[in-house]
């Protein structure tokens, strides 16, 4: 699951702790379990809204080509009701995919409606379909998930029935975290993470489960079979919740390697029923590329910046490629190359978007954008000097990489004629990034 992280949404998730293989009378003390889930901020709109009026006869509504589908059965509402869906920023850390705001909120339906969300291959990076559930954020800010979320691994869908609406999204109960790249001969730590689950009180066993921050597993047998597919050495720790991977001295022919671990018997405590499609076992995996470290670094005016690989990536369509880096303060640099034949070439900035040219956007803040050109009142347009240069294009297994450098001036037009002028920034740097999407 290649993911682009929102730094403001990242919350602390502590590593699982488990006891060693000891007798029941000699177990390590367990930390106090939380009594309620973690309160998190609400997401903000992050896409187009879709609407439909559905009456007592029932109906359907879908968004983003059917990624999320709602089925309202006959009799769920007594009168014509306005339903809507809209993508929102996700505030549940380290879970894949998007969140969606479903309205009307605060209405209880007479019959349960059905929500079906399609997950993608990218959503599985670092986790496993068996570890995925649908979750919602209630009015109190706590995310809760439905342990009976039905999973269909053939159709790649997650399905729940609910009688109310709020913000919904995918929840990954287990996931691996580690650097996505490692240099030959070097070592990295691979961690198995999970939030804590707060079990409903007696009499409310069928309520959704609250998602908190710490999850100490009591049974070490739940974590089994750390495995490595590819070259190198993988050494699981004694407590099984992490492992050390050491890459081979040279870049192997099979690249990336795959690191995996099995988690068993994770039906939530107090929840004896098993969901449709559930197996009680998840194989959590992550691919690690052996080679030079990924990077995106350079200068903004006279200030140096250097981004981690999670904050930089590139995307590609038939006739263009887009390299993007998100700075720690939320500012972003987007470089577009309009492809003409071979990708490895120099793309000069141009007034028009034609093959072989480049464009640049620097987002200084919400709604404050600088571009690679500006148009004075009574003069020819001013186009940035410099270029976007792609020096290396590499396909390694399932992954694709770009390496290159850039330099440009970006402009923000201020005022109108005859007093129009432009603010400027200078940008330069180099990158090695992996394709996303």
Buried (B, 14 or more C-beta within 10 A) or exposed (E): BBBEEBEEBEEEBBBBBBBEEEEEEEEEEEEEEBEEBBEBEBBEEBBEEBEBEBBBEBBBBBBBEEBBBBBBBEEBBEEEBEBBBBBBBBBBBBBBBBBBBBBEEEEEBEBBBBBBBBBEEEBBBBBBBBBBBBBBBBEEEBBBBBBBBBBBEEEBBBBBBBEBBBBBBBBBBBBBBBBBBBBBEBEBEBBBBBBBBBBBEEEEEEEBBBBBBBBBBEEBEBBBEBBBEBBBEBEBEEBBBBBEBBBBEEBBEEBBBBBBBBBBEBEBEBBEEEBEBBBEBBBBBBBBBBBEBBBBBBEBEEEEBBBBBBBBBBEBEEEBBBBBBBBEEEBBBBBBBBBEEEBEBBBBBBEEEEEBBBBBBBBBEEEEBBBBBBBBEEEEEBBBEBBBBBBEBBEBEEBBBBBBBBBBBBBBBEEEEEEBEBEBBBBBBBBBBBBBE
